[in-house]
Amino acid sequence: MALANSNPNTPARQVRVGLIGYGFSGKTFHAPLIGAVPGLSLCAVVSRDAAKVNADLPDAVVYADPAAMLTADDIDLVVIATPNDTHAPLARAAIEAGKHVVIDKPFTLDLAEARALVALAEHRGVILSVFHNRRWDSDFLGVRRAIEDGLIGTVSHFESHFDRFRPAVRDRWREHDVAGGGIWFDLGPHLVDQAVQLFGLPDRVQASLAKQRSGAVADDWAHVVLSYGERRVVLHAGMLVGGGTHRFTVHGDAGSIVKHAIDRQEAQLLAGMVPGAPGWGDDPDPLVFYDGTAPPREVATLPGDQRRYYSGIADAINGTAANPVPPIEALWVMAIVEAAVQSSLAQASVALSLTDEERRA
C-alpha cells in the first residue's frame, strides 16, 4: 500500500479529518481525541445539528449529508461514529471515494460485511481501522503488564466485566430492537478485542444473552465464555449491577490479580477534561495481587491514554508506523461477536467461522 510521506525524512503533514456523526460517541470520544493529536486536524463534521457542532467546533465545516463531505478534496480521513447498521455502507462509500477510514466499534453487523470492507480497502489502497480505544485504558494496561511480567504465572481464568446500573430502559437506538442494537454489540467488541490482544483467537465460544430489565427489547445482559484449551476467558456485561463486581479478575498458577475500578478517561471526557491535561488517564485504583500466603499487595496501575490510537492513525497515514488496529484484528473481533450471537441462539458452543488464512494473518 502506497502511503503519503513514506520517506522517513519527509516531515509528516496534517491529516485532515471528517467526522460522520456527532452523537454521544462522536462528541464525547472522537472529536476531543482527534483535537488533542497534533498530527490531525478535524475540519468537517456531518450532522443535522450545525449549531451543536459549531458550539464546540467553531471552525469546522458542517455537512448535512455524508455524500457531500465524501466528495470534498480537503478530507484525508473519514471517521464513522454513527448507528451500527450504518457502519458498513458509510465505510464502503468513503473507501470508494479514496478516503482512509476509521469506524467506531463494532466494525460491522456481521463477518461477511467485515470481509467485504477489508477486501475493498486493500483494493483501493487506503487505511481501514476500527476504534478499539480500550486497548489504551489504564485498567487493561495494568492487567496486561502484570500478565506479561509473569506476576501470576500461567493464566487459567481471566474475567472481564463492563457492568453498569441503568435499570430504566432509555429511548435510544442502542437499546432498540434493531440490527446492531443491544449490550453485546455495544460493549462486547471492547471485551472481545482486549481478550484477543492477550490470548489470541479462542477454540470455541459459548454465550448467553438476555433481556433482564422491565421493558427491554434488546439484550442488556451478556455472558460469554471463550475456551483456549483448558483456559477460560469470561466476558460479561450487565445493566443491573449496582456494585460488588470487579473490572478484571485473573487467576494463574502463581497467584491472582484483581482490578476493581474502570479506567477514568470516559468519565474525564464527560466532565469536559481536555485529553492530555494534567491528570488525564491517571488511575488511583491499584491492582491487588494475591498469592495465597502473604497479605495482598497493591500494584500500581499504568496511566491510560486513548490519544495513542489516533496518534497511531496519523502516523500510519503518513507512512511512519503500522495501523494501530489493522483490519484483520477487527475481523477477528467480529468473528467472535458473531459466534457469540449464534451460540446464544443455539444454546451451544460454536467454533469461529474464519478461514485458515484469516487465522494465520
Secondary structure, 3 states (H helix, E strand, C coil): CCCCCCCCCCCCCCEEEEEECCCHHHHHHHHHHHHCCCCEEEEEEECCCHHHHHHHCCCCEEECCHHHHHCCCCCCEEEECCCHHHHHHHHHHHHHCCCEEEEECCCCCCHHHHHHHHHHHHHHCCCEEEECHHHHCHHHHHHHHHHHCCCCCCEEEEEEEEECECCCCCCCHHHCCCCCCCHHHHHHHHHHHHHHHHHCCCCEEEEEEECCCCCCCCCCEEEEEEEECCEEEEEEEECECCCCCCCEEEEECCEEEEECCCCCHHHHHHCCCCCCCCCCCCCCCCEEEECCCCCCEEECCCCCCCHHHHHHHHHHHCCCCCCCCCHHHHHHHHHHHHHHHHHHHHCCCECCCCCHHHHHC
